[in-house]
Amino acid sequence: MKSFTFRLDRVLRWRETQEKLQEARTAAAAGRVADLRRAIDVHQQEKQNEARLVTRGETGTILASYAEFRGRSDRQSVELGNRATEAQKALTSELSLLKDAGRRVRLLEKLKKQNKAKWEGEFDRETGAFADEAFLVRLQSGRRTGA
């Protein structure tokens, strides 16, 4: 009997490669989300530091520059929030694609496992039939020489 071969082995390897690529894309998307979250935290810290500076000196110039900073800072906060939302949507999309890629790989792996189990069953039957025939031949040749 010929050795086991899975006809879709090349497809399985290709799907595994696609899954690895998707893992890399998902990791990159997760990195972008983490970077934006860190940027938001840094931005919030800067706003708090600037607010503390204003409370130390209340001159008109400081208050005017703080109002300008606050307006610019609020716009940046909105921009960072929008970018973080978009990055989170992209990450969710990439995670969905990764899940689908994994599902396709698992399906082919399951099919390969089933095909191998079937092949092993057929191999065992053939081996058993060969052993039975060999036993009968020995039994017959023993009767001929012994009789």
Secondary structure, DSSP 8 states (H G I E B T S, - for coil): ------TTHHHHHHHHHHHHHHHHHHHHHHHHHHHHHHHHHHHHHHHHHHHHHHHH---HHHHHHHHHHHHHHHHHHHHHHHHHHHHHHHHHHHHHHHHHHHHHHHHHHHHHHHHHHHHHHHHHHHHHHHHHHHHHHHHHHHHHHH-
